[in-house]
Amino acid sequence: MANDINSVVLVGRLRRDSELKFTNSGTAICRFSIAVNRVKRSADQREEEVSYIDIVVWGKQAEQCDRFLEKGA
């Protein structure tokens, strides 16, 4: 069963400060977004492409993310 889990590392720039909310049962939810740049090259031209990725974190990790994630830091 452990072989079915994929791991992803996302490296980018924080687009805005994280947003922390709580469900009615008290579970923390942190939302934030990152921007990731890619460079495409074809022949002599170089073109930059930006992908925007929305991220949602739950539980204790959400509280830690909100504590440390701040735009520009």
OpenMM code with the backbone's topology and positions (N, CA, C; nanometers):
from openmm import Vec3, app, unit

residues = "MET ALA ASN ASP ILE ASN SER VAL VAL LEU VAL GLY ARG LEU ARG ARG ASP SER GLU LEU LYS PHE THR ASN SER GLY THR ALA ILE CYS ARG PHE SER ILE ALA VAL ASN ARG VAL LYS ARG SER ALA ASP GLN ARG GLU GLU GLU VAL SER TYR ILE ASP ILE VAL VAL TRP GLY LYS GLN ALA GLU GLN CYS ASP ARG PHE LEU GLU LYS GLY ALA".split()
positions = [
    Vec3(0.0814, -0.1192, 0.0000),
    Vec3(0.0000, 0.0000, 0.0000),
    Vec3(0.0861, 0.1261, 0.0000),
    Vec3(0.2003, 0.1221, 0.0667),
    Vec3(0.2865, 0.2398, 0.0740),
    Vec3(0.3426, 0.2775, -0.0629),
    Vec3(0.3442, 0.1849, -0.1566),
    Vec3(0.3949, 0.2147, -0.2900),
    Vec3(0.2982, 0.2975, -0.3723),
    Vec3(0.1758, 0.3180, -0.3227),
    Vec3(0.0757, 0.3941, -0.3967),
    Vec3(0.0813, 0.5439, -0.3699),
    Vec3(0.1718, 0.5890, -0.2817),
    Vec3(0.1767, 0.7294, -0.2422),
    Vec3(0.2806, 0.8017, -0.3267),
    Vec3(0.2408, 0.9143, -0.3850),
    Vec3(0.3321, 0.9980, -0.4621),
    Vec3(0.3768, 1.1148, -0.3759),
    Vec3(0.4948, 1.1645, -0.4016),
    Vec3(0.5485, 1.2782, -0.3285),
    Vec3(0.5774, 1.3894, -0.4285),
    Vec3(0.5407, 1.5126, -0.3915),
    Vec3(0.5612, 1.6267, -0.4801),
    Vec3(0.6261, 1.7391, -0.4002),
    Vec3(0.7262, 1.8027, -0.4583),
    Vec3(0.7899, 1.9185, -0.3966),
    Vec3(0.7621, 2.0381, -0.4866),
    Vec3(0.6973, 2.1400, -0.4306),
    Vec3(0.6665, 2.2609, -0.5056),
    Vec3(0.7530, 2.3748, -0.4540),
    Vec3(0.8258, 2.4394, -0.5444),
    Vec3(0.9108, 2.5517, -0.5071),
    Vec3(0.8642, 2.6711, -0.5884),
    Vec3(0.8274, 2.7776, -0.5189),
    Vec3(0.7793, 2.8963, -0.5882),
    Vec3(0.7759, 3.0152, -0.4952),
    Vec3(0.7140, 3.1208, -0.5412),
    Vec3(0.7004, 3.2438, -0.4637),
    Vec3(0.5598, 3.2542, -0.4083),
    Vec3(0.5486, 3.2935, -0.2824),
    Vec3(0.4193, 3.3112, -0.2186),
    Vec3(0.3503, 3.4325, -0.2798),
    Vec3(0.2288, 3.4153, -0.3276),
    Vec3(0.1575, 3.5236, -0.3956),
    Vec3(0.0918, 3.6207, -0.2990),
    Vec3(0.0502, 3.5727, -0.1832),
    Vec3(-0.0124, 3.6587, -0.0821),
    Vec3(0.0009, 3.5904, 0.0531),
    Vec3(-0.0280, 3.6636, 0.1606),
    Vec3(-0.0210, 3.6050, 0.2946),
    Vec3(-0.1166, 3.4873, 0.3046),
    Vec3(-0.0806, 3.3904, 0.3877),
    Vec3(-0.1676, 3.2741, 0.4079),
    Vec3(-0.2937, 3.3161, 0.4826),
    Vec3(-0.3983, 3.2365, 0.4658),
    Vec3(-0.5282, 3.2648, 0.5277),
    Vec3(-0.5675, 3.1443, 0.6139),
    Vec3(-0.5840, 3.1672, 0.7444),
    Vec3(-0.6171, 3.0590, 0.8370),
    Vec3(-0.7624, 3.0706, 0.8801),
    Vec3(-0.8356, 2.9607, 0.8678),
    Vec3(-0.9754, 2.9531, 0.9122),
    Vec3(-0.9936, 2.8231, 0.9884),
    Vec3(-1.1037, 2.8126, 1.0606),
    Vec3(-1.1341, 2.6918, 1.1365),
    Vec3(-1.2726, 2.6411, 1.0981),
    Vec3(-1.2867, 2.5090, 1.0924),
    Vec3(-1.4177, 2.4487, 1.0662),
    Vec3(-1.5003, 2.4571, 1.1942),
    Vec3(-1.6284, 2.4207, 1.1853),
    Vec3(-1.7155, 2.4216, 1.3032),
    Vec3(-1.6654, 2.3268, 1.4120),
    Vec3(-1.5966, 2.2217, 1.3723),
    Vec3(-1.5433, 2.1254, 1.4694),
    Vec3(-1.4073, 2.1683, 1.5251),
    Vec3(-1.3515, 2.2789, 1.4760),
    Vec3(-1.2253, 2.3311, 1.5280),
    Vec3(-1.1018, 2.2925, 1.4505),
    Vec3(-1.1160, 2.2252, 1.3374),
    Vec3(-1.0013, 2.1865, 1.2555),
    Vec3(-0.9496, 2.3081, 1.1782),
    Vec3(-0.8194, 2.3308, 1.1844),
    Vec3(-0.7576, 2.4444, 1.1153),
    Vec3(-0.7436, 2.4157, 0.9662),
    Vec3(-0.7675, 2.5198, 0.8849),
    Vec3(-0.7497, 2.5117, 0.7399),
    Vec3(-0.6701, 2.6349, 0.6970),
    Vec3(-0.5572, 2.6126, 0.6311),
    Vec3(-0.4740, 2.7225, 0.5822),
    Vec3(-0.4724, 2.7179, 0.4297),
    Vec3(-0.4991, 2.8329, 0.3692),
    Vec3(-0.4970, 2.8429, 0.2227),
    Vec3(-0.3921, 2.9453, 0.1811),
    Vec3(-0.3162, 2.9107, 0.0775),
    Vec3(-0.2210, 3.0045, 0.0197),
    Vec3(-0.1956, 2.9655, -0.1249),
    Vec3(-0.1268, 3.0508, -0.1956),
    Vec3(-0.1036, 3.0288, -0.3376),
    Vec3(0.0422, 3.0614, -0.3692),
    Vec3(0.1024, 2.9819, -0.4588),
    Vec3(0.2389, 3.0096, -0.5015),
    Vec3(0.2434, 3.0266, -0.6537),
    Vec3(0.3444, 3.0995, -0.6983),
    Vec3(0.3686, 3.1187, -0.8418),
    Vec3(0.4997, 3.0488, -0.8769),
    Vec3(0.4976, 2.9689, -0.9830),
    Vec3(0.6153, 2.8935, -1.0266),
    Vec3(0.6466, 2.9338, -1.1705),
    Vec3(0.7695, 2.9791, -1.1937),
    Vec3(0.8120, 3.0182, -1.3287),
    Vec3(0.8803, 2.9016, -1.3986),
    Vec3(0.8547, 2.8906, -1.5275),
    Vec3(0.9236, 2.7930, -1.6131),
    Vec3(0.9741, 2.8661, -1.7359),
    Vec3(1.0864, 2.8216, -1.7868),
    Vec3(1.1424, 2.8805, -1.9084),
    Vec3(1.1333, 2.7770, -2.0191),
    Vec3(1.0685, 2.8168, -2.1295),
    Vec3(1.0606, 2.7306, -2.2478),
    Vec3(1.1562, 2.7859, -2.3526),
    Vec3(1.2301, 2.6954, -2.4134),
    Vec3(1.3225, 2.7381, -2.5182),
    Vec3(1.2907, 2.6648, -2.6460),
    Vec3(1.2831, 2.7396, -2.7530),
    Vec3(1.2627, 2.6800, -2.8845),
    Vec3(1.3475, 2.7584, -2.9836),
    Vec3(1.4396, 2.6894, -3.0429),
    Vec3(1.5349, 2.7497, -3.1365),
    Vec3(1.6103, 2.8622, -3.0653),
    Vec3(1.5941, 2.9864, -3.1124),
    Vec3(1.6659, 3.0995, -3.0534),
    Vec3(1.5797, 3.1790, -2.9561),
    Vec3(1.4557, 3.1394, -2.9371),
    Vec3(1.3657, 3.2163, -2.8510),
    Vec3(1.3551, 3.1543, -2.7122),
    Vec3(1.3353, 3.2423, -2.6158),
    Vec3(1.3179, 3.2005, -2.4770),
    Vec3(1.1877, 3.2629, -2.4265),
    Vec3(1.1003, 3.1793, -2.3767),
    Vec3(0.9691, 3.2258, -2.3322),
    Vec3(0.9446, 3.1797, -2.1885),
    Vec3(0.9016, 3.2751, -2.1028),
    Vec3(0.8702, 3.2403, -1.9641),
    Vec3(0.7224, 3.2119, -1.9493),
    Vec3(0.6923, 3.1101, -1.8701),
    Vec3(0.5540, 3.0724, -1.8436),
    Vec3(0.5369, 3.0626, -1.6923),
    Vec3(0.4267, 3.1190, -1.6400),
    Vec3(0.4012, 3.1176, -1.4964),
    Vec3(0.2812, 3.0282, -1.4670),
    Vec3(0.2966, 2.9424, -1.3673),
    Vec3(0.1855, 2.8593, -1.3200),
    Vec3(0.1503, 2.9047, -1.1790),
    Vec3(0.0213, 2.9200, -1.1529),
    Vec3(-0.0269, 2.9584, -1.0210),
    Vec3(-0.0911, 2.8357, -0.9568),
    Vec3(-0.0453, 2.8023, -0.8363),
    Vec3(-0.0916, 2.6814, -0.7698),
    Vec3(-0.1544, 2.7178, -0.6363),
    Vec3(-0.2818, 2.6810, -0.6175),
    Vec3(-0.3519, 2.7028, -0.4912),
    Vec3(-0.3289, 2.5824, -0.4011),
    Vec3(-0.2975, 2.6080, -0.2739),
    Vec3(-0.2648, 2.5019, -0.1795),
    Vec3(-0.3539, 2.5134, -0.0565),
    Vec3(-0.4023, 2.3985, -0.0067),
    Vec3(-0.4832, 2.3922, 0.1152),
    Vec3(-0.4178, 2.2914, 0.2091),
    Vec3(-0.3942, 2.3343, 0.3334),
    Vec3(-0.3317, 2.2493, 0.4346),
    Vec3(-0.4282, 2.2388, 0.5523),
    Vec3(-0.4390, 2.1193, 0.6117),
    Vec3(-0.5330, 2.0936, 0.7204),
    Vec3(-0.4610, 2.0626, 0.8513),
    Vec3(-0.5277, 2.0860, 0.9633),
    Vec3(-0.4812, 2.0436, 1.0951),
    Vec3(-0.3660, 2.1257, 1.1504),
    Vec3(-0.2796, 2.0592, 1.2291),
    Vec3(-0.1662, 2.1274, 1.2942),
    Vec3(-0.0703, 2.1873, 1.1917),
    Vec3(-0.0537, 2.1184, 1.0784),
    Vec3(0.0331, 2.1735, 0.9739),
    Vec3(-0.0208, 2.3057, 0.9221),
    Vec3(-0.1532, 2.3204, 0.9185),
    Vec3(-0.2145, 2.4456, 0.8737),
    Vec3(-0.1776, 2.5598, 0.9677),
    Vec3(-0.1804, 2.5328, 1.0976),
    Vec3(-0.1450, 2.6356, 1.1952),
    Vec3(0.0018, 2.6757, 1.1813),
    Vec3(0.0895, 2.5786, 1.1568),
    Vec3(0.2310, 2.6084, 1.1382),
    Vec3(0.2549, 2.6873, 1.0094),
    Vec3(0.1867, 2.6509, 0.9034),
    Vec3(0.2013, 2.7242, 0.7768),
    Vec3(0.1610, 2.8699, 0.7948),
    Vec3(0.0484, 2.8921, 0.8601),
    Vec3(0.0011, 3.0287, 0.8805),
    Vec3(0.0990, 3.1093, 0.9656),
    Vec3(0.1627, 3.0428, 1.0575),
    Vec3(0.2571, 3.1106, 1.1465),
    Vec3(0.3809, 3.1600, 1.0710),
    Vec3(0.4273, 3.0836, 0.9735),
    Vec3(0.5540, 3.1147, 0.9070),
    Vec3(0.5410, 3.1720, 0.7654),
    Vec3(0.4298, 3.1452, 0.6960),
    Vec3(0.4181, 3.1916, 0.5576),
    Vec3(0.3675, 3.3355, 0.5529),
    Vec3(0.4512, 3.4220, 0.4989),
    Vec3(0.4174, 3.5633, 0.4872),
    Vec3(0.4788, 3.6157, 0.3579),
    Vec3(0.4014, 3.6824, 0.2778),
    Vec3(0.4521, 3.7311, 0.1491),
    Vec3(0.5727, 3.8207, 0.1719),
    Vec3(0.6784, 3.7937, 0.0991),
    Vec3(0.7997, 3.8735, 0.1081),
    Vec3(0.9001, 3.8254, 0.2112),
    Vec3(0.8603, 3.7286, 0.2940),
    Vec3(0.9533, 3.6795, 0.3978),
    Vec3(1.0343, 3.5628, 0.3448),
] * unit.nanometer
topology = app.Topology()
chain = topology.addChain("A")
for resn in residues:
    res = topology.addResidue(resn, chain)
    for name in ("N", "CA", "C"):
        topology.addAtom(name, app.Element.getBySymbol(name[0]), res)
